[in-house]
Amino acid sequence: MISEINRWSTGWVNYFGYGYPRVAFRAIHSYIVERLTNHLQRRSQRAYRPPEGKTFYAHVHDLGLRRL
């Protein structure tokens, strides 16, 4: 799923990357991280926790999510 999101976001960045899109990219990246975190927590009946000493944000990036 993360590879598909990376592919989609790379295409989106290439298409809409002209001008000064930093604020929009930051908002979209935050939304993607939030949705992936919700997905990880929802996919099992047990509570999903990131590894000890890591935040969900860092854990999602360790799984392979690229920053916009």
URRA-V894095 format. One line per field, one symbol per residue. burial: # if it has 9 or more other ideal C-beta (glycine too) atoms within 8 Angstrom, else .. Layout:
burial=???
//
This chain:
burial=.#..##..##.##.......#...##.##..##..##.##.............#.#.####...#..#
//
